[in-house]
Amino acid sequence: MTDNMAIERSRTVAVVGTGTMGQGIAQVALVAGHPVRLHDTAPDRAREAAEAIVGRLDRLVEKGRMSPEERDAAAGRLSVAEALDDLADAALVIEAVVERLAVKQELFARLEKTVADDCLLATNTSSLSVTAIAGKLRLPGRFVGLHFFNPAPLLPLVEVVSGFATDDTAATRAYATVKEWGKTPVRCADTPGFLVNRIARPFYAEALRLYEEQAADPATIDAVLRDCGGFRMGPFELTDLIGQDVNEAVTRSVWDAFHQDPKFVPSLAQRRLVESGRLGRKTGQGWFAYTEGAERPAPRSEAPAPAPAKVTVHGDLGHAEPLVGLIEAAGIKVRRQKRGGHFTLPGGGHLLLADGEAVFEYEGEEIVYFDLAHDYTAATRIALATAPTTSPETLQEAVGLFQALGKEVTVIGDVPGMIVARTVAMLVDLAVDAADRGVASAEDIDTAMRLGVNYPAGPFEWAALLGYEKVSQLLGALHTRYPNGRYAPCLGVVRREYEERAR
């Protein structure tokens, strides 16, 4: 892939559709040095958009991010096209109109009669098939998806989507162009949800299922995924920000596009929230209230408990091994045994990393599960789960142990896989399946999930931390307890588990 395939900065970039996304994309191309021409079905909207873009350039000058001379030069390159015919000399046309297939197909059919045959045509769709939009074009090979994320001037990721008929040279040219614009492009095939919206579904879906199973309340699930899992925002607060109707519509669209595959099934709880009109921040109420003076519910945290004087570590704890150093640093005596992969507390109870089993299955044993963390050293919260038969004394020893390490402790209901572990396992499963189907490379998938949704690690990075044997074990145990196919590990995860064992 070579950057010299990028569209020359002297060539015109046209943007059709001047809403929020259209304006943001136009600003990116403009700041990169291109002449930019805006077109909208309503000329007044295009002129208003041009004024808004110049206003944002003014604010960049005020913040010292652009010189007045650069602002003046950029503003001089921005113009409004009253008619589609005025885009005839464009080297790239990016569409950002309403998300309706027929509207986009009609627009590109008209554009194809206007621009030269070497003009690159691109759609910013986030939900429609790139292949379908290009399906009626005379030259579908020059058509690509360029999915920017909102706000386009700030967020670095751009998904470069190849439809079924897209020529590789067109995709490479689009990739090189947005890279020259200072963005981070990733290439992917035309699949429902592309990369981010396809692979991110479990982040929302598992939280909603845990809520439906009454494992914990939304504020607590959010806190565990943030403070233990390392995610920037929890799924409930994030869907309130996105809009419950928008998030639910994307989930339903991906589910339908995959012929109602159980891995993508929507949530009844979210459907009820949408039906009630509680759409999140934009309506003042979603999972949480956003009216003036409203207080956010606090996550559940345990009261202080005494730290145990000692613990026994059995075998290699894998990803949780850093806990041993933290325990020793807290002044708690550590005794090591060769086999097991778990802790034993002073009272004889066992402390295990979530593995997809439910605690109640350990009949007659004193068991406490602790959840997966991205980084146990940096984590500020740990979630625990016990069976009804686990004694209060055993739970208090586990709570006191993690509190002695400086962690808030949350006790959740006894659900297989807990919160972070089952979410991460599903993210890995969908990512591996996408890579093995040729949707995108593992590297591009990780980049997309880090930059597109601010995950602490990409799914393949998570898999490297845990090992595929652990991921497969988690999914297999979950599949046994929910035998509807949702958690069945994809063939790629199972294959990698066997390869890992053979090394």
C-alpha positions as CSV (number, residue, x, y, z in Angstrom):
1,M,0.0,0.0,0.0
2,T,1.5,3.3,-1.1
3,D,0.7,6.8,0.0
4,N,1.6,8.2,-3.5
5,M,-1.8,6.8,-4.7
6,A,-3.6,9.5,-2.6
7,I,-5.6,12.1,-4.5
8,E,-3.6,15.2,-5.2
9,R,-4.3,18.1,-2.9
10,S,-4.9,20.4,-5.8
11,R,-7.9,18.2,-6.8
12,T,-11.4,19.0,-5.7
13,V,-13.2,17.0,-3.1
14,A,-17.0,17.3,-3.1
15,V,-19.3,16.5,-0.2
16,V,-23.0,15.9,-0.9
17,G,-25.1,16.2,2.2
18,T,-24.3,19.0,4.7
19,G,-25.5,17.8,8.0
20,T,-23.2,17.1,11.0
21,M,-21.2,14.4,9.3
22,G,-21.0,16.1,5.9
23,Q,-19.7,19.3,7.5
24,G,-17.1,17.3,9.5
25,I,-15.8,15.4,6.5
26,A,-15.6,18.6,4.5
27,Q,-13.6,20.3,7.2
28,V,-11.1,17.4,7.3
29,A,-10.6,17.5,3.5
30,L,-10.4,21.3,3.6
31,V,-7.8,21.4,6.4
32,A,-5.8,18.8,4.5
33,G,-5.4,21.3,1.6
34,H,-8.1,20.3,-0.9
35,P,-10.5,22.6,-2.7
36,V,-13.9,21.5,-1.2
37,R,-17.3,21.9,-2.8
38,L,-20.5,21.4,-0.8
39,H,-23.8,20.4,-2.3
40,D,-27.2,19.9,-0.7
41,T,-30.7,19.5,-2.1
42,A,-31.5,22.7,-0.4
43,P,-28.9,25.4,-1.4
44,D,-29.5,27.4,1.7
45,R,-28.3,24.4,3.8
46,A,-25.1,24.2,1.9
47,R,-24.4,27.9,2.4
48,E,-25.2,27.6,6.1
49,A,-22.9,24.6,6.3
50,A,-20.0,26.5,4.7
51,E,-20.5,29.4,7.2
52,A,-20.5,26.9,10.0
53,I,-17.3,25.3,8.8
54,V,-15.6,28.7,8.6
55,G,-16.8,29.4,12.1
56,R,-15.1,26.2,13.3
57,L,-11.9,27.2,11.6
58,D,-12.1,30.6,13.4
59,R,-12.3,28.7,16.7
60,L,-9.2,26.7,15.8
61,V,-7.4,30.0,15.3
62,E,-8.6,31.2,18.7
63,K,-7.3,28.0,20.3
64,G,-3.9,28.3,18.5
65,R,-4.4,25.2,16.4
66,M,-4.4,27.1,13.1
67,S,-2.8,30.3,12.0
68,P,-5.0,33.1,10.6
69,E,-3.2,32.7,7.2
70,E,-4.1,29.0,7.2
71,R,-7.7,29.8,8.1
72,D,-8.0,32.4,5.2
73,A,-6.4,29.9,2.7
74,A,-8.8,27.2,3.8
75,A,-11.8,29.4,3.7
76,G,-10.8,30.5,0.2
77,R,-10.8,26.9,-1.0
78,L,-14.4,26.3,0.3
79,S,-17.3,26.8,-2.1
80,V,-20.9,25.8,-2.6
81,A,-22.2,23.9,-5.6
82,E,-25.8,24.9,-6.5
83,A,-26.3,21.9,-8.8
84,L,-24.7,18.4,-9.1
85,D,-23.3,19.5,-12.5
86,D,-21.0,21.9,-10.6
87,L,-19.2,18.8,-9.2
88,A,-18.0,17.6,-12.7
89,D,-14.3,18.3,-12.0
90,A,-14.2,16.5,-8.6
91,A,-11.7,13.8,-8.0
92,L,-13.6,12.4,-5.0
93,V,-17.2,12.7,-4.1
94,I,-18.3,11.7,-0.6
95,E,-22.0,11.3,0.1
96,A,-23.4,11.9,3.6
97,V,-27.2,12.1,3.0
98,V,-30.0,10.4,4.7
99,E,-29.6,6.6,5.5
100,R,-32.1,5.4,2.9
101,L,-30.9,3.0,0.2
102,A,-33.1,4.3,-2.6
103,V,-32.0,7.9,-2.0
104,K,-28.3,7.0,-2.1
105,Q,-28.7,4.8,-5.2
106,E,-30.5,7.6,-7.0
107,L,-27.9,10.2,-6.0
108,F,-25.0,8.1,-7.3
109,A,-26.7,7.3,-10.5
110,R,-27.0,11.0,-11.2
111,L,-23.4,11.6,-10.0
112,E,-22.1,9.0,-12.3
113,K,-23.5,10.9,-15.3
114,T,-21.8,14.1,-14.1
115,V,-18.2,13.2,-12.9
116,A,-15.4,11.8,-14.9
117,D,-14.8,8.0,-15.0
118,D,-11.7,8.3,-12.9
119,C,-13.6,10.2,-10.1
120,L,-13.7,8.1,-6.9
121,L,-17.2,7.8,-5.4
122,A,-17.7,7.2,-1.7
123,T,-20.5,6.8,0.8
124,N,-20.2,7.6,4.5
125,T,-23.0,5.1,5.3
126,S,-22.8,3.4,8.7
127,S,-25.6,0.9,8.3
128,L,-26.3,0.2,4.6
129,S,-24.6,-2.2,2.3
130,V,-21.9,-0.5,0.2
131,T,-22.4,-3.3,-2.4
132,A,-26.2,-2.5,-2.6
133,I,-25.6,1.2,-3.0
134,A,-23.3,0.6,-5.9
135,G,-25.4,-2.2,-7.4
136,K,-26.9,-0.2,-10.2
137,L,-23.8,1.8,-11.2
138,R,-22.2,1.6,-14.6
139,L,-18.7,1.5,-12.9
140,P,-19.2,0.0,-9.4
141,G,-15.5,-0.7,-9.2
142,R,-14.7,2.9,-8.3
143,F,-17.2,2.9,-5.4
144,V,-16.1,2.6,-1.8
145,G,-17.3,3.2,1.7
146,L,-15.5,5.8,3.8
147,H,-17.1,5.5,7.2
148,F,-15.9,8.5,9.3
149,F,-16.8,8.6,13.0
150,N,-18.5,11.6,14.6
151,P,-17.1,14.2,15.2
152,A,-15.1,13.6,12.0
153,P,-12.5,16.4,12.6
154,L,-11.6,14.9,16.0
155,L,-11.9,11.1,15.8
156,P,-9.0,9.4,13.9
157,L,-10.6,6.2,12.6
158,V,-12.0,5.8,9.0
159,E,-13.3,2.4,7.9
160,V,-12.5,2.0,4.2
161,V,-15.1,-0.5,3.0
162,S,-14.8,-2.5,-0.2
163,G,-18.1,-3.6,-1.8
164,F,-18.4,-6.8,-3.7
165,A,-17.5,-5.0,-6.9
166,T,-15.0,-2.5,-5.6
167,D,-11.6,-2.6,-7.4
168,D,-8.6,-3.0,-5.1
169,T,-7.0,0.1,-6.7
170,A,-10.0,2.2,-5.7
171,A,-9.9,1.0,-2.1
172,T,-6.1,1.6,-2.0
173,R,-6.6,5.1,-3.4
174,A,-9.2,5.9,-0.8
175,Y,-7.1,4.5,2.0
176,A,-4.1,6.5,0.9
177,T,-6.1,9.7,0.6
178,V,-7.6,9.6,4.1
179,K,-4.2,8.6,5.5
180,E,-2.8,11.7,3.9
181,W,-5.6,13.7,5.6
182,G,-4.1,12.6,9.0
183,K,-6.6,9.9,9.7
184,T,-6.1,6.2,10.6
185,P,-7.7,4.1,7.9
186,V,-8.6,0.4,8.3
187,R,-9.7,-1.7,5.4
188,C,-12.6,-4.0,5.6
189,A,-15.0,-6.0,3.4
190,D,-18.7,-5.0,3.1
191,T,-20.2,-6.8,6.1
192,P,-23.2,-5.8,8.3
193,G,-21.9,-3.1,10.7
194,F,-18.5,-3.1,9.0
195,L,-15.9,-3.5,11.8
196,V,-16.7,-1.4,14.8
197,N,-20.5,-1.8,14.8
198,R,-20.3,-5.5,14.1
199,I,-17.7,-6.4,16.7
200,A,-18.8,-4.0,19.4
201,R,-22.3,-5.6,19.7
202,P,-21.3,-7.8,22.8
203,F,-20.2,-4.8,24.7
204,Y,-23.8,-3.7,24.8
205,A,-25.5,-7.0,24.5
206,E,-23.8,-8.8,27.5
207,A,-24.4,-5.8,29.8
208,L,-28.1,-5.8,28.8
209,R,-28.4,-9.5,29.4
210,L,-26.7,-9.3,32.8
211,Y,-29.2,-6.6,33.7
212,E,-32.1,-8.8,32.5
213,E,-30.7,-11.6,34.6
214,Q,-30.5,-9.3,37.6
215,A,-26.8,-9.8,38.1
216,A,-26.4,-6.1,38.9
217,D,-27.9,-2.7,38.2
218,P,-26.8,-0.5,35.3
219,A,-24.6,1.8,37.4
220,T,-22.8,-1.2,38.9
221,I,-22.3,-2.9,35.5
222,D,-20.9,0.3,34.0
223,A,-18.5,0.7,37.0
224,V,-17.2,-2.8,36.7
225,L,-16.5,-2.5,33.0
226,R,-14.8,0.9,33.5
227,D,-12.9,0.4,36.7
228,C,-12.1,-3.3,36.3
229,G,-12.2,-3.9,32.5
230,G,-10.5,-0.6,31.6
231,F,-13.2,0.5,29.1
232,R,-13.6,4.3,28.8
233,M,-17.3,4.3,29.4
234,G,-19.8,1.7,30.5
235,P,-22.4,0.4,28.1
236,F,-25.4,2.0,29.8
237,E,-24.0,5.5,30.0
238,L,-22.6,5.1,26.4
239,T,-25.9,4.0,24.9
240,D,-27.5,7.0,26.7
241,L,-25.0,9.2,25.0
242,I,-25.5,7.6,21.6
243,G,-29.2,7.4,21.9
244,Q,-31.1,4.3,22.9
245,D,-33.1,4.4,19.7
246,V,-29.9,4.7,17.5
247,N,-28.1,1.9,19.4
248,E,-31.0,-0.4,19.3
249,A,-31.6,0.2,15.6
250,V,-28.0,-0.7,14.8
251,T,-28.2,-3.8,16.9
252,R,-31.5,-4.8,15.2
253,S,-30.0,-4.0,11.7
254,V,-27.0,-6.2,12.3
255,W,-29.1,-9.0,13.7
256,D,-31.4,-8.9,10.7
257,A,-28.5,-8.7,8.3
258,F,-27.0,-11.9,9.8
259,H,-30.4,-13.7,9.5
260,Q,-31.1,-13.3,13.2
261,D,-28.0,-15.1,14.4
262,P,-28.3,-15.6,18.2
263,K,-24.9,-13.9,18.7
264,F,-26.5,-10.6,17.7
265,V,-30.0,-10.9,19.2
266,P,-31.4,-7.5,20.5
267,S,-32.4,-6.9,24.1
268,L,-36.0,-6.8,25.2
269,A,-35.0,-4.4,28.0
270,Q,-33.6,-1.9,25.6
271,R,-36.7,-2.3,23.3
272,R,-38.9,-1.4,26.3
273,L,-36.7,1.6,27.1
274,V,-37.1,2.9,23.5
275,E,-40.8,2.3,23.5
276,S,-41.1,4.3,26.6
277,G,-39.4,7.3,24.9
278,R,-36.4,7.2,27.3
279,L,-33.8,7.6,24.7
280,G,-30.9,8.9,26.8
281,R,-29.3,12.3,27.1
282,K,-31.3,13.8,24.2
283,T,-34.7,13.2,26.1
284,G,-33.3,13.8,29.6
285,Q,-33.9,10.2,30.6
286,G,-32.5,6.9,29.6
287,W,-30.9,4.3,31.9
288,F,-30.0,7.4,33.9
289,A,-31.6,10.8,34.4
290,Y,-30.1,13.9,32.9
291,T,-32.5,16.6,34.1
292,E,-31.1,19.5,36.1
293,G,-30.2,18.3,39.6
294,A,-30.5,14.6,38.8
295,E,-28.0,12.4,40.7
296,R,-26.4,9.5,39.0
297,P,-26.9,6.2,41.0
298,A,-23.8,5.0,42.7
299,P,-22.4,1.6,41.9
300,R,-22.7,-1.1,44.5
301,S,-19.5,-1.2,46.7
302,E,-18.9,-3.4,49.8
303,A,-18.3,-1.9,53.2
304,P,-14.7,-2.2,54.6
305,A,-13.7,-5.7,55.7
306,P,-10.5,-6.8,57.5
307,A,-7.7,-8.1,55.3
308,P,-6.7,-11.7,55.7
309,A,-3.3,-12.4,57.2
310,K,-2.3,-14.8,54.5
311,V,-3.3,-16.5,51.3
312,T,-2.2,-19.6,49.4
313,V,-1.5,-19.4,45.7
314,H,-2.0,-22.6,43.8
315,G,-0.1,-22.9,40.5
316,D,0.1,-20.3,37.8
317,L,-2.6,-17.7,37.8
318,G,-2.1,-16.7,34.2
319,H,-3.3,-13.2,33.5
320,A,-4.1,-12.7,37.2
321,E,-0.5,-13.4,38.3
322,P,0.2,-9.7,39.0
323,L,-2.2,-9.9,42.0
324,V,0.4,-12.0,43.8
325,G,2.9,-9.1,43.8
326,L,0.1,-6.7,44.9
327,I,-0.8,-9.0,47.8
328,E,2.8,-9.2,49.0
329,A,3.2,-5.5,48.7
330,A,0.1,-5.1,50.9
331,G,1.9,-7.0,53.7
332,I,-0.2,-10.2,53.3
333,K,1.8,-13.4,53.6
334,V,1.7,-15.5,50.4
335,R,2.4,-19.2,50.4
336,R,2.8,-21.0,47.0
337,Q,1.7,-24.4,45.9
338,K,2.6,-26.0,42.6
339,R,-0.8,-26.9,41.1
340,G,-4.3,-25.4,40.8
341,G,-4.5,-21.9,39.3
342,H,-6.4,-20.3,42.2
343,F,-6.1,-18.7,45.7
344,T,-7.1,-20.3,49.0
345,L,-8.2,-18.0,51.8
346,P,-7.4,-18.5,55.4
347,G,-10.8,-20.1,56.2
348,G,-10.3,-22.7,53.4
349,G,-12.5,-20.9,50.8
350,H,-11.2,-20.8,47.2
351,L,-10.9,-17.7,45.1
352,L,-11.1,-18.3,41.3
353,L,-10.9,-16.2,38.2
354,A,-14.2,-16.2,36.3
355,D,-14.2,-19.1,33.9
356,G,-17.7,-19.3,32.6
357,E,-19.0,-21.6,35.3
358,A,-21.6,-20.5,37.9
359,V,-20.7,-20.6,41.5
360,F,-23.7,-22.7,42.5
361,E,-22.3,-25.6,40.5
362,Y,-19.6,-26.1,43.2
363,E,-22.0,-27.8,45.5
364,G,-20.7,-27.9,49.1
365,E,-17.5,-25.9,48.4
366,E,-16.6,-22.5,49.6
367,I,-16.1,-20.7,46.3
368,V,-15.7,-17.0,45.4
369,Y,-15.2,-15.9,41.8
370,F,-13.4,-12.7,40.8
371,D,-13.8,-11.0,37.5
372,L,-11.3,-10.4,34.7
373,A,-9.4,-7.1,34.7
374,H,-7.5,-5.6,31.8
375,D,-4.7,-4.7,34.2
376,Y,-5.0,-5.9,37.7
377,T,-2.4,-3.4,38.9
378,A,-4.3,-0.4,37.4
379,A,-7.8,-1.6,38.1
380,T,-9.6,0.3,40.9
381,R,-12.5,-2.1,41.3
382,I,-13.0,-5.9,41.4
383,A,-16.3,-7.7,41.0
384,L,-16.9,-10.9,43.1
385,A,-19.7,-13.5,42.9
386,T,-20.6,-16.3,45.4
387,A,-23.1,-19.1,45.7
388,P,-25.9,-19.0,48.4
389,T,-23.9,-21.7,50.1
390,T,-20.7,-19.7,50.4
391,S,-20.3,-18.5,53.9
392,P,-20.4,-14.8,54.8
393,E,-17.0,-15.3,56.4
394,T,-15.4,-16.6,53.2
395,L,-16.9,-13.6,51.2
396,Q,-15.6,-11.2,53.8
397,E,-12.1,-12.6,53.5
398,A,-12.2,-12.1,49.7
399,V,-13.6,-8.6,50.1
400,G,-10.9,-7.7,52.6
401,L,-8.2,-9.1,50.4
402,F,-9.0,-6.9,47.4
403,Q,-9.7,-3.9,49.6
404,A,-6.2,-4.3,51.0
405,L,-4.9,-3.9,47.4
406,G,-6.7,-0.5,47.1
407,K,-9.6,-1.8,45.1
408,E,-13.3,-1.0,45.5
409,V,-15.2,-4.3,45.7
410,T,-18.5,-5.0,44.1
411,V,-20.5,-8.2,44.7
412,I,-22.8,-9.2,41.9
413,G,-25.2,-12.0,41.3
414,D,-24.0,-15.5,40.5
415,V,-24.0,-15.5,36.7
416,P,-21.8,-17.5,34.4
417,G,-18.8,-15.6,33.2
418,M,-19.5,-12.6,35.4
419,I,-19.3,-9.2,33.6
420,V,-15.9,-8.4,32.1
421,A,-14.9,-12.0,31.3
422,R,-18.0,-12.9,29.3
423,T,-17.9,-9.5,27.5
424,V,-14.3,-9.9,26.5
425,A,-14.7,-13.5,25.4
426,M,-17.6,-12.6,23.1
427,L,-15.6,-9.6,21.6
428,V,-12.7,-12.0,20.9
429,D,-15.1,-14.6,19.3
430,L,-16.7,-12.0,16.9
431,A,-13.3,-10.6,16.0
432,V,-11.7,-13.9,15.2
433,D,-14.8,-14.9,13.2
434,A,-14.6,-11.7,11.2
435,A,-10.8,-12.1,10.5
436,D,-11.2,-15.7,9.4
437,R,-14.0,-14.7,7.0
438,G,-11.7,-12.2,5.4
439,V,-13.6,-9.1,6.7
440,A,-10.4,-7.5,7.9
441,S,-6.9,-8.3,9.3
442,A,-6.4,-8.9,13.0
443,E,-4.3,-5.7,13.1
444,D,-7.0,-3.6,11.5
445,I,-9.7,-5.0,13.8
446,D,-7.6,-4.1,16.9
447,T,-6.9,-0.7,15.5
448,A,-10.6,-0.1,14.8
449,M,-11.8,-1.1,18.2
450,R,-9.2,0.9,20.0
451,L,-9.7,4.1,18.0
452,G,-13.4,3.7,17.1
453,V,-14.8,2.9,20.5
454,N,-11.8,3.6,22.8
455,Y,-11.4,0.0,24.1
456,P,-8.4,-0.5,26.3
457,A,-7.2,-3.3,24.0
458,G,-8.3,-4.7,20.7
459,P,-9.9,-8.2,20.8
460,F,-6.7,-9.9,19.5
461,E,-4.7,-8.1,22.1
462,W,-7.1,-9.4,24.8
463,A,-6.7,-12.9,23.4
464,A,-2.9,-12.6,23.6
465,L,-3.2,-11.5,27.2
466,L,-5.6,-14.4,28.1
467,G,-4.6,-17.1,25.7
468,Y,-7.1,-18.8,23.4
469,E,-7.4,-21.8,25.8
470,K,-8.9,-19.4,28.4
471,V,-11.2,-17.7,25.8
472,S,-12.4,-21.1,24.5
473,Q,-13.0,-22.4,28.0
474,L,-15.1,-19.3,28.9
475,L,-17.2,-19.6,25.7
476,G,-17.6,-23.3,26.0
477,A,-18.8,-23.1,29.6
478,L,-21.2,-20.3,28.7
479,H,-22.5,-22.3,25.7
480,T,-23.2,-25.3,28.0
481,R,-25.3,-23.0,30.3
482,Y,-27.0,-21.1,27.5
483,P,-27.3,-23.7,24.7
484,N,-28.9,-21.5,22.0
485,G,-25.7,-20.9,20.0
486,R,-25.0,-17.4,21.3
487,Y,-21.9,-18.4,23.1
488,A,-20.7,-21.3,21.0
489,P,-17.1,-20.5,20.2
490,C,-16.4,-20.0,16.5
491,L,-14.2,-22.5,14.7
492,G,-11.3,-20.0,14.6
493,V,-11.2,-19.7,18.4
494,V,-11.2,-23.5,18.8
495,R,-8.5,-23.9,16.1
496,R,-6.3,-21.3,17.7
497,E,-6.8,-23.1,21.1
498,Y,-5.4,-26.3,19.6
499,E,-2.6,-24.5,17.9
500,E,-1.7,-22.8,21.2
501,R,-1.6,-26.2,23.0
502,A,0.6,-27.6,20.3
503,R,3.3,-25.0,20.7
